């Protein structure tokens, strides 16, 4: 984004922390924002709703029968999204942008998520990404499971859009959306044709440069060139941490629990010591999100989040 013509002369600042919750962003990252910031992008909330725990329960099954229950994690996330605690966290975070907005009349963009899967294609029906596939825990990517995970993402987007709109309306009681200082960016449409399990893919399609999500195994995703995270020792990692901490811990414990996993997953007796940032967009996916933000800056819209699917709540 820093190379885009509309950003020339601007000094980019990157403060991302994949393990941060909304309150951590408010408390630890927002005070570090440059005082003269003109454009601020925020991506937050996934750790609060337990997105990585859902992917463990519904897809990766890191520690077999000891993993969480898929339906339960989805239901708990849906309940939490509508809670007063989630609403308060968002209100506090949005309020923390006030100093920057007043100083520079800057714009704030909250970035939504794209749904992970093509839902009805047959390519994934018999595909499993389970790390621990014993005990009947294969976790096949059936159309029903893909739909449930996609609907969770759409719901996550909707609630963030709702809290942002409510906050904006309090600042602009006349309802002039053009004066709204905070915009919700929904990149979902840009991922059409580039999701996991797309129709012409082999299995999930991960590792194909036209698939804009990665799924984890370093050997299976050679074309994405994404960063890998070093695993932590299972005795010291934090199983309740955020994105990186949780995955590192679960993978380490899975190898500890199942000694032959290193052989079955990484071949030739070498231990699996790297793991991708699972279900994160690839570089091409991040470029698509950038393009959605740049379009918003260049053209603007009278209604932020105009691509959102409206779900029954």
FENHU-V633301 format. One record per backbone hydrogen bond with DSSP energy under -0.5 kcal/mol. CO is the residue of the C=O (numbers start at 0). NH is the residue of the N-H. E is the energy in kcal/mol with one decimal. If there is no record, write none. Layout:
co | nh | e
CO | NH | E
CO | NH | E
This chain:
co | nh | e
0 | 3 | -1.4
3 | 6 | -2.2
4 | 7 | -1.4
6 | 9 | -2.0
9 | 11 | -0.7
12 | 14 | -0.5
16 | 19 | -2.1
17 | 242 | -1.3
20 | 24 | -2.2
21 | 25 | -2.4
22 | 26 | -2.6
23 | 27 | -3.1
23 | 28 | -0.9
24 | 28 | -1.1
24 | 29 | -2.5
28 | 31 | -1.6
29 | 32 | -1.7
33 | 36 | -1.5
37 | 106 | -2.6
39 | 108 | -3.5
41 | 110 | -3.3
44 | 48 | -1.9
45 | 49 | -0.6
45 | 50 | -2.6
49 | 53 | -2.1
50 | 54 | -2.1
51 | 55 | -1.9
52 | 56 | -2.6
53 | 57 | -3.2
54 | 58 | -1.9
54 | 59 | -2.9
55 | 60 | -3.0
59 | 130 | -3.4
59 | 131 | -0.7
60 | 63 | -1.2
60 | 131 | -1.4
62 | 65 | -1.8
63 | 66 | -2.2
68 | 72 | -2.2
69 | 73 | -2.2
70 | 74 | -2.2
71 | 75 | -2.6
72 | 76 | -2.0
73 | 77 | -2.2
74 | 78 | -2.1
75 | 79 | -2.4
76 | 80 | -2.3
77 | 81 | -0.8
78 | 81 | -0.6
79 | 82 | -1.9
82 | 86 | -2.0
83 | 87 | -2.5
84 | 88 | -2.0
85 | 89 | -2.0
86 | 90 | -2.4
87 | 91 | -2.5
88 | 92 | -2.1
89 | 93 | -2.9
90 | 94 | -2.2
91 | 95 | -1.5
93 | 96 | -1.3
94 | 97 | -1.8
96 | 100 | -2.3
97 | 101 | -2.5
98 | 102 | -2.0
99 | 103 | -2.1
99 | 105 | -0.7
100 | 104 | -1.7
106 | 39 | -2.2
107 | 109 | -0.5
107 | 182 | -3.0
108 | 41 | -2.8
108 | 110 | -0.6
109 | 184 | -3.1
115 | 195 | -2.6
116 | 118 | -0.5
120 | 123 | -0.6
121 | 124 | -1.0
123 | 126 | -2.3
123 | 140 | -0.7
126 | 140 | -2.8
130 | 132 | -0.7
133 | 136 | -1.3
137 | 129 | -0.8
138 | 128 | -0.6
139 | 141 | -2.0
141 | 145 | -2.6
142 | 146 | -2.4
143 | 147 | -2.2
144 | 148 | -2.3
145 | 149 | -2.4
146 | 150 | -2.8
147 | 151 | -1.6
148 | 152 | -1.6
149 | 153 | -2.5
150 | 154 | -2.5
151 | 155 | -2.3
152 | 156 | -2.5
153 | 157 | -2.5
154 | 158 | -2.5
155 | 159 | -1.7
156 | 160 | -2.6
157 | 161 | -2.4
158 | 162 | -2.4
159 | 163 | -2.4
160 | 164 | -2.6
161 | 165 | -2.4
162 | 166 | -2.0
163 | 167 | -2.8
164 | 168 | -2.5
165 | 169 | -1.3
166 | 170 | -1.2
167 | 171 | -1.9
171 | 174 | -2.5
174 | 176 | -1.1
175 | 178 | -1.7
176 | 179 | -1.4
180 | 107 | -2.1
182 | 109 | -2.8
182 | 184 | -0.5
183 | 185 | -0.6
183 | 304 | -1.1
184 | 111 | -3.3
184 | 186 | -0.7
186 | 189 | -1.0
186 | 190 | -0.6
187 | 190 | -1.8
188 | 191 | -1.5
190 | 193 | -2.6
193 | 211 | -2.9
194 | 197 | -1.0
195 | 117 | -2.5
197 | 200 | -2.1
200 | 202 | -0.7
201 | 204 | -1.4
203 | 196 | -2.9
203 | 197 | -0.6
204 | 207 | -2.0
207 | 210 | -2.3
209 | 211 | -0.5
211 | 281 | -1.6
213 | 278 | -2.4
215 | 275 | -2.0
216 | 219 | -1.1
216 | 220 | -0.8
217 | 220 | -0.5
220 | 223 | -0.8
220 | 224 | -0.5
226 | 276 | -0.7
228 | 274 | -1.2
232 | 235 | -1.9
232 | 236 | -1.6
236 | 238 | -0.7
237 | 240 | -1.6
241 | 245 | -3.1
242 | 246 | -2.0
243 | 247 | -2.6
244 | 248 | -2.2
245 | 249 | -3.0
246 | 250 | -2.7
247 | 251 | -2.0
248 | 252 | -2.6
249 | 253 | -2.1
250 | 254 | -2.1
251 | 255 | -2.2
252 | 256 | -2.5
253 | 257 | -2.4
256 | 258 | -0.6
257 | 260 | -2.0
258 | 261 | -0.7
259 | 262 | -0.5
259 | 263 | -2.3
260 | 264 | -2.5
261 | 265 | -1.5
262 | 266 | -1.4
266 | 269 | -1.9
270 | 272 | -0.7
272 | 230 | -1.0
274 | 228 | -2.1
275 | 277 | -1.7
276 | 279 | -1.6
279 | 213 | -1.8
281 | 285 | -2.4
282 | 286 | -2.2
283 | 287 | -1.8
284 | 288 | -1.9
285 | 289 | -2.5
286 | 290 | -2.3
287 | 291 | -1.7
288 | 292 | -1.9
289 | 293 | -2.9
290 | 294 | -2.3
291 | 295 | -1.6
292 | 296 | -2.4
293 | 297 | -2.8
294 | 298 | -2.8
294 | 299 | -0.9
295 | 299 | -1.0
302 | 305 | -0.8
304 | 307 | -1.8
308 | 310 | -0.7
